[in-house]
Amino acid sequence: MNNITVRQGTTNGITLYLLADNVAIDLSTAEKVLLILKSNDGISTSHDSDTGTSGCVITTAVSGIITFYPYSTTYTTSRVLKASESPYKLYVWVYPNASPDATKYSVPETNEITLNVRNE
C-alpha cells in the first residue's frame, strides 16, 4: 500500500487497508480516523471519518478498511485530485477511543503513502 495511482477527475473511492505488522487494525472500537492528504506543493487537507462530510469513511471496521472519496457531492469537504498537484502524500491518524488525552497513532508509522494522479 505504499503507492496508489488514480486518474484525475475520479469520483471512485480509494480503498485503504490499515495494517500494523501486516495485521488488520480493528477499527470497530475506534472513535474515528483522520486522513491527512498533502499535495506536492505542501498544502495539507484533513478528512475526518467522524464528520460524515469529509470523504473519509470507515468501510469495514473489523478488517481495518477505510475508503477515501476524493470528490463527491455527498462529501462536501472532499477535494478534486489534480495531476498538477501530484504526487500527493497521505497517512491516517487512528484515534482508538475518546480519551481526554486524544491518544492517536499513525498508519503507516514510518513512511507516507504516495498517491499519484494521472491526467484524464
URKABEL-V536061 format. One record per residue. N is the residue number from 1. PSI is psi in radians with two decimals (* if undefined). OMEGA is omega in radians with two decimals (* if undefined). D_CENTER is the distance of its C-alpha to the mean C-alpha in Angstrom with 1 decimal. Layout:
n->[N/N]
psi->[PSI/PSI]
omega->[OMEGA/OMEGA]
d_center->[D_CENTER/D_CENTER]
//
This chain:
n->[1/2/3/4/5/6/7/8/9/10/11/12/13/14/15/16/17/18/19/20/21/22/23/24/25/26/27/28/29/30/31/32/33/34/35/36/37/38/39/40/41/42/43/44/45/46/47/48/49/50/51/52/53/54/55/56/57/58/59/60/61/62/63/64/65/66/67/68/69/70/71/72/73/74/75/76/77/78/79/80/81/82/83/84/85/86/87/88/89/90/91/92/93/94/95/96/97/98/99/100/101/102/103/104/105/106/107/108/109/110/111/112/113/114/115/116/117/118/119/120]
psi->[0.44/-0.42/2.33/2.44/2.29/2.91/2.46/2.39/-0.04/2.49/0.02/2.55/2.59/2.03/2.31/2.37/1.99/2.06/2.64/2.09/0.75/0.36/2.37/2.38/2.11/1.97/0.13/-0.42/0.09/2.50/-0.80/3.00/2.65/1.95/2.23/2.18/2.16/2.19/2.98/-0.24/0.17/0.03/2.21/2.50/2.60/2.53/1.89/2.16/-0.29/-0.33/-0.50/-0.03/0.04/-0.15/0.06/2.11/2.36/1.96/-0.90/1.63/-0.86/-0.42/0.06/0.55/2.22/2.78/2.33/2.15/1.82/-0.50/2.24/2.50/-0.35/-0.72/1.70/-0.41/0.18/2.86/2.68/2.23/2.28/2.42/-0.60/-0.33/0.09/2.63/2.55/2.74/2.47/2.70/2.96/2.31/2.27/2.17/1.79/-0.40/3.09/0.68/2.62/-0.42/0.12/0.84/2.37/2.78/2.71/2.47/2.15/2.85/-0.66/-0.70/2.78/2.77/2.38/2.22/1.88/2.43/2.13/2.72/2.74/*]
omega->[-3.12/-3.14/3.10/3.09/3.07/3.09/3.10/3.12/-3.13/3.01/3.10/3.07/3.07/-3.08/3.10/3.11/-3.11/-3.06/2.97/-3.07/3.13/3.08/-3.14/3.08/3.13/-3.11/-3.04/3.09/-3.13/3.07/-3.13/2.92/-3.12/3.14/3.10/-3.11/-3.14/3.09/-3.10/3.08/3.03/3.13/-3.11/2.97/3.12/-3.06/-2.95/-3.14/-3.07/-3.04/-3.10/-3.13/-2.98/-3.13/3.07/-3.04/2.97/-3.00/3.11/-2.97/-3.04/3.14/3.11/-3.08/3.03/3.10/3.07/3.11/-3.04/3.08/3.14/3.06/3.10/-3.08/-2.93/3.14/3.03/3.13/3.09/3.08/-3.08/3.11/-3.11/3.12/-3.10/0.03/3.02/2.99/3.11/3.00/-3.06/2.96/3.05/3.09/-3.01/3.14/-3.09/-3.10/-3.11/-3.12/3.07/3.08/3.12/3.02/-3.02/3.02/-0.16/-3.07/-3.00/-3.11/3.05/3.08/3.10/3.11/3.13/3.13/3.12/3.07/3.13/*]
d_center->[11.9/12.7/13.0/11.8/14.1/14.1/16.9/17.0/17.3/15.4/14.6/13.6/10.3/8.3/8.5/7.1/9.9/9.7/13.2/15.7/18.8/17.9/18.0/15.5/14.4/16.0/13.9/16.9/18.2/15.1/15.3/11.7/8.1/6.8/3.7/6.3/7.1/10.8/13.3/16.3/18.4/16.4/15.2/12.1/10.3/8.4/6.9/8.6/9.1/12.7/13.7/13.6/13.5/10.1/8.6/6.1/8.6/9.8/11.7/14.0/14.1/16.9/15.4/12.0/10.3/7.3/7.0/5.4/8.8/9.4/12.8/14.7/17.7/16.6/13.5/15.5/13.2/11.0/12.2/14.0/13.0/16.3/18.0/19.8/16.7/15.6/14.7/11.4/10.0/6.6/6.3/5.6/8.8/10.5/13.4/15.9/18.5/19.8/22.0/23.6/22.6/18.9/18.3/14.8/13.7/11.2/9.6/10.9/13.9/15.7/14.0/10.9/9.5/11.4/10.5/14.0/15.1/18.7/21.2/22.2]
//
